[in-house]
Structures are given as C-alpha cells and as structure tokens.
Amino acid sequence: MVDYIGRIYRPPSEARSFLLQVTVGCSHNRCAYCDMYRDKQFRPKPWETIEADIEEAAALGPRFRRVFLCDGDALILPTRKLLRILEAIAERLPWVERVGVYGDTRSVGRKSVEELGALREAGLGIVYHGMESGDDETLRRIDKGGTAQECVSTAHKLRDAGIVHSVMVLLGVGGVERSREHARNTAATLSRMDPPFVGTLTTTVVPNTPLAAMEARGEFTLPPKLDLLQELRDIVAGSDFSACRFSANHASNYLPLRADLPQHKDALVELLDQVLEARDESILKPEALRGL
C-alpha cells in the first residue's frame, strides 16, 4: 500500500499521474488563502518509505506515464535527495515519460541553474509555480513569500535549466481594493516571465484560513463574478507571450476557456468583452458546479 499522509493535492493536468509523496506538508504554509496543508507539520519523508512506494508503483506496471512528486513544495528538498528519487524512478519505472513537482520562488531560488539542469537530466520535466499574483502589494497581503521580481527570476532560471514552467494565477486574490492593480501587474509580470503554460483559478475564501479572517474583519472582499472576468480579460489583453497555452478551465472558474497565445489573443479578448458587455450571469458556470 502506497504511503499517503493526509490529503494529497496535484495540478489538474496530473490527473492520471502516479502521485509519489516525498514530503509531508508545505515548508512555507502561510499563504492566506490556502488550507491544503495546515493540518500537517512539514517534514521530508524518509528514503526507505519513498523507495517502498516506488517499488509499489513498479508492481503496478505501466498504467501511468507520469509521476508527480507531492506535497506542496517538494522541490525544496536538497538536490542530492531529489536526484536519488529521480534516479530510482528512472530505474524502476522506465516507462515514465515525465516527472513533475510544485515549486516556487523559494525552492527554485535556492538551487543553481546547474543543479536544476542536473534534475532535468535525471527526469524532472515540469515545475508548477503558484505565483497567484504579479502585484507585490497583493503578494505581501496574502503572505506568499515572494516578490514579482523573484517570480521573473524563477522563470528565467527554469528556462535556462531546460525545465518546463507552468504558472498558476488566482483571479480575485487582490480583493475588490486591488483588483485592477492585481490584473495589470500580473499581466506585466507574466509577460516578463513568458512561461509556456499559464493556468488561472478563481479565489475561494476557505473557512478557517487567514483570508477568511481578513474577510470577517472587513479587510478583504472577493470581487463579484463579472469583475473576476474583467480581471481575466485584462490579464489576457495585457500579457505578451512568445508561445503560451493559456487555460482558465479549472473547476473554480465561472467561464471555462483555453487558448494558445498570442495566436488567439484577439479572439479571446473579444469573447470576454462580449460576455462582459452582455452582463448575463446565466451564461456563467452555476455555483453548484464549481469547486476548488
């Protein structure tokens, strides 16, 4: 039996991956909107447990083509340990085509381009980065633990190492107060990062999080639906990508979309403008069908 401790999370695109938990929890674990790891004390899992889980996966055979390393920021592990894990995956699961992991400005910033390149050569193919916002004031308010410039540096370092970078953005995370600044500065930061993948999610105020406490004190108000779509429209319109698969089809979003930018930028902005002009919330996803 694979050893899973607590709730396990992965990006939507890793739905068919084998989930290998190599850390428990998140080493930062202070993001105001997140309750994913608050019931866990961060710790690396012992090699013997990881090795046993890889052997369990080997016994399953080639039922999966990808592996995702959990929990919240497994890239924070020392490079030597990550290399040991990746080498074991390559040896015992030779059919695996890609290994993915969550990473952020802290975990990427602690590693040199040479270290990241070694991880790529050992099988690490993609890093999912929950940037959330490119607006420094919003990042400070949600206690993200990084700055917009550090996000740009993270993107450049991953590119130099040859690792695919997928960036996640949270619509509404700046609240009503900073909605415009959040959208404008996120577009500008994404343009400087120029990642091949961007995914937008919609902020949900989860009970018992710092963001819920901020809401209760009147310090945070989630923008209404159409204002969230305005943020999405402004991020798309204000971004300048070389070649990006831009997705807004997460379960939390009110209007599922996916497009290749810049090829379909004008068409996507026009569609969003039409929806915003119509102001007909009946065409949006019903609340009952949304989820985290």
Secondary structure as the mmCIF struct_conf table of DSSP 4:
data_model
#
loop_
_struct_conf.conf_type_id
_struct_conf.id
_struct_conf.beg_label_comp_id
_struct_conf.beg_label_asym_id
_struct_conf.beg_label_seq_id
_struct_conf.end_label_comp_id
_struct_conf.end_label_asym_id
_struct_conf.end_label_seq_id
BEND BEND1 GLY A 6 GLY A 6
HELX_RH_3T_P HELX_RH_3T_P1 PRO A 12 GLU A 14
TURN_TY1_P TURN_TY1_P1 ALA A 15 ARG A 16
BEND BEND2 SER A 17 SER A 17
STRN STRN1 PHE A 18 GLN A 21
STRN STRN2 THR A 23 VAL A 24
BEND BEND3 GLY A 25 GLY A 25
BEND BEND4 SER A 27 HIS A 28
TURN_TY1_P TURN_TY1_P2 ALA A 32 TYR A 33
BEND BEND5 MET A 36 TYR A 37
TURN_TY1_P TURN_TY1_P3 ARG A 38 ASP A 39
BEND BEND6 LYS A 40 LYS A 40
STRN STRN3 ARG A 43 PRO A 44
HELX_LH_PP_P HELX_LH_PP_P1 LYS A 45 PRO A 46
HELX_RH_AL_P HELX_RH_AL_P1 TRP A 47 LEU A 60
BEND BEND7 PRO A 62 ARG A 63
BEND BEND8 ARG A 65 ARG A 65
STRN STRN4 ARG A 66 CYS A 70
BEND BEND9 ASP A 71 ASP A 71
TURN_TY1_P TURN_TY1_P4 GLY A 72 ASP A 73
HELX_RH_3T_P HELX_RH_3T_P2 ALA A 74 ILE A 76
BEND BEND10 LEU A 77 LEU A 77
HELX_RH_AL_P HELX_RH_AL_P2 THR A 79 ARG A 92
TURN_TY1_P TURN_TY1_P5 PRO A 94 TRP A 95
STRN STRN5 ARG A 98 GLY A 103
HELX_RH_AL_P HELX_RH_AL_P3 THR A 105 GLY A 109
TURN_TY1_P TURN_TY1_P6 ARG A 110 ARG A 110
BEND BEND11 LYS A 111 LYS A 111
HELX_RH_AL_P HELX_RH_AL_P4 VAL A 113 ALA A 122
TURN_TY1_P TURN_TY1_P7 GLY A 123 GLY A 123
STRN STRN6 LEU A 124 GLU A 132
BEND BEND12 GLY A 134 GLY A 134
HELX_RH_AL_P HELX_RH_AL_P5 ASP A 136 ARG A 141
TURN_TY1_P TURN_TY1_P8 ILE A 142 ASP A 143
BEND BEND13 GLY A 145 GLY A 145
HELX_RH_AL_P HELX_RH_AL_P6 ALA A 148 ALA A 161
TURN_TY1_P TURN_TY1_P9 GLY A 162 GLY A 162
STRN STRN7 VAL A 164 LEU A 171
TURN_TY1_P TURN_TY1_P10 GLY A 172 ARG A 178
HELX_RH_AL_P HELX_RH_AL_P7 SER A 179 MET A 193
BEND BEND14 PRO A 196 PRO A 196
STRN STRN8 PHE A 197 THR A 202
TURN_TY1_P TURN_TY1_P11 PRO A 207 ASN A 208
BEND BEND15 THR A 209 THR A 209
HELX_RH_AL_P HELX_RH_AL_P8 PRO A 210 ALA A 216
TURN_TY1_P TURN_TY1_P12 ARG A 217 GLY A 218
BEND BEND16 GLU A 219 GLU A 219
HELX_LH_PP_P HELX_LH_PP_P2 LEU A 222 PRO A 224
HELX_RH_AL_P HELX_RH_AL_P9 LYS A 225 GLY A 238
BEND BEND17 SER A 242 ALA A 243
STRN STRN9 CYS A 244 SER A 247
BEND BEND18 HIS A 250 HIS A 250
TURN_TY1_P TURN_TY1_P13 ALA A 251 SER A 252
BEND BEND19 TYR A 254 LEU A 255
STRN STRN10 ARG A 258 LEU A 261
TURN_TY1_P TURN_TY1_P14 PRO A 262 HIS A 264
HELX_RH_AL_P HELX_RH_AL_P10 LYS A 265 ALA A 278
TURN_TY1_P TURN_TY1_P15 ARG A 279 ARG A 279
HELX_RH_3T_P HELX_RH_3T_P3 GLU A 281 ILE A 283
BEND BEND20 LEU A 284 LEU A 284
HELX_LH_PP_P HELX_LH_PP_P3 LYS A 285 PRO A 286
HELX_RH_3T_P HELX_RH_3T_P4 GLU A 287 LEU A 289
#
